[in-house]
Amino acid sequence: GGDALLCGSSIVREPEAVKALSACSPQETAVAPNLTVRENLELMAGIYGVAQPKRAAETMIAEMNLGEVAARRARTLSGGWQRRLSIAMALITGPRVLFLDEPTLGLDVLARRELWQHIRALKGKMTIVLTTHYMEEAESLSDRIGVMAHGKLIAVGTAAELMERTGKTTFEDAFVAIAGGEGVQA
């Protein structure tokens, strides 16, 4: 319940403005399995009113290094490729805010690290809100970290700030202290 502002627009009163500003790559990879990678990108660009969907798809294929799988049906892709496609589908609209929900869940170590590189390359181009249960991922990719427990935001800061506030030497220990009630309040 309630309301939130995204770039000054209310998610309740101005949902169309918020939709135009943001995109989401959900935890469960949301690709059309019978479409090719290229077709998935063109479909998403068309739905969101991108002026030249085919050109936008080609640009995104190049930016996300999807060229070798562009003609393959999405259902034939590995989990890592599907996640990359899902993020590309979110990015094709040119969002100012990108929500990534558990982007590396279920990926092998190599696919996970490759996806981290793609996420790092997006920094500075847009605001990225990343949810993760992997503490090393939060520490490695995030400029600021919000710790949630029991549905409430209970602490915000850099990994170093949260470790300092709790007196812990690792971010995971700091997270456990905060989430377990030993730590700081937001």
C-alpha positions as CSV (number, residue, x, y, z in Angstrom):
1,G,0.0,0.0,0.0
2,G,0.9,3.6,-0.1
3,D,2.7,5.7,-2.7
4,A,6.2,6.3,-3.9
5,L,7.8,8.8,-6.2
6,L,10.0,7.8,-9.1
7,C,11.8,10.8,-10.7
8,G,9.1,13.0,-9.1
9,S,6.2,11.0,-10.5
10,S,3.7,9.3,-8.2
11,I,3.4,5.5,-8.9
12,V,-0.3,5.9,-7.8
13,R,-1.4,9.1,-9.5
14,E,0.9,9.0,-12.6
15,P,1.4,5.3,-13.5
16,E,1.9,6.1,-17.2
17,A,4.7,8.5,-16.4
18,V,6.4,6.0,-14.1
19,K,6.0,3.3,-16.8
20,A,7.8,5.6,-19.3
21,L,10.6,6.2,-16.9
22,S,11.3,2.7,-15.7
23,A,11.7,-0.9,-16.7
24,C,12.0,-4.2,-14.9
25,S,13.8,-7.5,-15.4
26,P,11.9,-9.8,-13.1
27,Q,13.3,-12.7,-11.1
28,E,11.5,-15.2,-13.3
29,T,12.9,-14.6,-16.7
30,A,10.0,-13.2,-18.8
31,V,10.8,-14.0,-22.4
32,A,8.5,-15.3,-25.1
33,P,10.0,-18.8,-25.5
34,N,8.8,-19.4,-29.1
35,L,10.2,-16.1,-30.4
36,T,13.9,-15.6,-31.3
37,V,16.1,-13.2,-29.3
38,R,15.7,-10.6,-32.0
39,E,11.9,-11.0,-32.1
40,N,11.6,-10.7,-28.3
41,L,13.5,-7.4,-28.5
42,E,11.4,-6.1,-31.4
43,L,8.2,-7.1,-29.6
44,M,9.2,-5.3,-26.4
45,A,10.3,-2.2,-28.4
46,G,7.0,-2.2,-30.3
47,I,4.9,-2.6,-27.1
48,Y,6.6,0.4,-25.5
49,G,6.3,2.6,-28.6
50,V,10.0,2.7,-29.5
51,A,10.2,4.6,-32.9
52,Q,12.2,2.0,-34.8
53,P,11.8,-1.4,-33.2
54,K,14.0,-3.3,-35.6
55,R,16.9,-0.7,-35.3
56,A,16.5,-0.7,-31.5
57,A,16.7,-4.5,-31.4
58,E,19.9,-4.5,-33.5
59,T,21.4,-1.8,-31.2
60,M,20.5,-3.8,-28.1
61,I,21.8,-7.1,-29.6
62,A,25.2,-5.3,-30.2
63,E,25.3,-3.6,-26.7
64,M,24.4,-6.8,-24.8
65,N,26.6,-9.1,-27.0
66,L,23.6,-11.2,-28.1
67,G,24.7,-11.5,-31.7
68,E,25.6,-15.2,-31.6
69,V,22.2,-16.1,-30.3
70,A,20.0,-13.4,-32.0
71,A,18.4,-15.9,-34.4
72,R,17.8,-18.6,-31.8
73,R,14.4,-19.2,-30.1
74,A,14.5,-18.0,-26.5
75,R,13.5,-21.4,-25.2
76,T,16.8,-22.9,-26.5
77,L,19.0,-20.5,-24.6
78,S,20.8,-21.3,-21.3
79,G,19.8,-19.5,-18.2
80,G,22.6,-17.0,-18.5
81,W,21.6,-16.1,-22.1
82,Q,17.9,-15.8,-21.0
83,R,18.8,-13.5,-18.2
84,R,20.9,-11.3,-20.5
85,L,17.9,-11.2,-23.0
86,S,15.5,-10.3,-20.2
87,I,17.7,-7.4,-19.2
88,A,18.1,-6.3,-22.8
89,M,14.3,-6.4,-23.1
90,A,14.1,-4.0,-20.1
91,L,16.8,-1.8,-21.5
92,I,15.4,-1.4,-25.0
93,T,12.9,1.2,-23.8
94,G,15.8,3.5,-22.6
95,P,14.6,3.6,-18.9
96,R,16.0,6.2,-16.4
97,V,15.4,3.6,-13.6
98,L,16.0,-0.1,-14.1
99,F,14.8,-2.6,-11.6
100,L,16.7,-5.9,-11.5
101,D,15.1,-8.6,-9.3
102,E,17.5,-11.3,-8.4
103,P,19.3,-11.0,-11.8
104,T,21.8,-13.8,-11.2
105,L,19.6,-16.3,-9.4
106,G,20.4,-19.8,-10.6
107,L,23.3,-18.8,-12.9
108,D,26.7,-20.6,-12.8
109,V,29.7,-18.6,-11.7
110,L,30.9,-17.7,-15.2
111,A,27.5,-16.5,-16.3
112,R,27.0,-14.6,-13.1
113,R,30.3,-12.7,-13.4
114,E,29.6,-11.9,-17.1
115,L,26.2,-10.5,-16.1
116,W,28.0,-8.4,-13.4
117,Q,30.1,-6.9,-16.1
118,H,27.0,-5.9,-18.0
119,I,25.4,-4.4,-14.9
120,R,28.6,-2.4,-14.1
121,A,28.6,-1.1,-17.7
122,L,25.2,0.4,-17.1
123,K,26.3,2.4,-14.0
124,G,26.2,6.1,-14.6
125,K,23.7,5.7,-17.5
126,M,20.7,5.1,-15.3
127,T,19.6,4.4,-11.7
128,I,19.7,0.6,-11.1
129,V,17.7,-0.9,-8.2
130,L,19.0,-4.4,-7.7
131,T,17.5,-6.9,-5.3
132,T,19.7,-9.8,-4.3
133,H,20.2,-12.3,-1.5
134,Y,23.9,-12.6,-2.5
135,M,25.9,-10.4,-0.2
136,E,29.0,-10.4,-2.4
137,E,26.9,-9.3,-5.3
138,A,25.4,-6.4,-3.3
139,E,28.8,-5.4,-2.1
140,S,30.4,-5.7,-5.5
141,L,27.7,-3.9,-7.6
142,S,26.1,-1.4,-5.3
143,D,27.0,2.2,-4.6
144,R,24.4,2.2,-1.8
145,I,22.7,-0.7,-0.1
146,G,19.4,-0.8,1.6
147,V,18.9,-3.6,4.1
148,M,15.3,-4.9,4.4
149,A,14.0,-7.2,7.1
150,H,10.4,-8.1,7.9
151,G,9.2,-5.9,5.1
152,K,10.8,-2.7,6.3
153,L,13.9,-0.8,5.3
154,I,16.1,-0.8,8.4
155,A,19.5,0.5,7.2
156,V,21.0,2.3,4.2
157,G,24.6,3.0,3.3
158,T,27.6,1.8,1.5
159,A,28.9,-1.6,2.4
160,A,31.8,0.1,4.2
161,E,29.5,2.3,6.2
162,L,27.3,-0.6,7.2
163,M,30.3,-2.6,8.3
164,E,31.6,0.4,10.3
165,R,28.2,1.0,12.0
166,T,28.0,-2.6,13.1
167,G,31.7,-3.0,13.9
168,K,31.9,-6.0,11.6
169,T,34.8,-6.8,9.3
170,T,32.7,-8.4,6.5
171,F,29.6,-7.1,4.8
172,E,27.8,-10.4,5.3
173,D,28.4,-10.2,9.0
174,A,27.2,-6.6,9.0
175,F,24.1,-7.6,7.1
176,V,23.4,-10.5,9.6
177,A,23.8,-8.1,12.5
178,I,21.5,-5.5,11.0
179,A,18.8,-7.9,9.8
180,G,19.0,-9.8,13.1
181,G,18.3,-6.6,15.0
182,E,21.8,-5.9,16.4
183,G,22.5,-3.0,14.0
184,V,21.5,0.3,12.9
185,Q,18.2,2.0,11.9
186,A,17.8,3.6,8.5
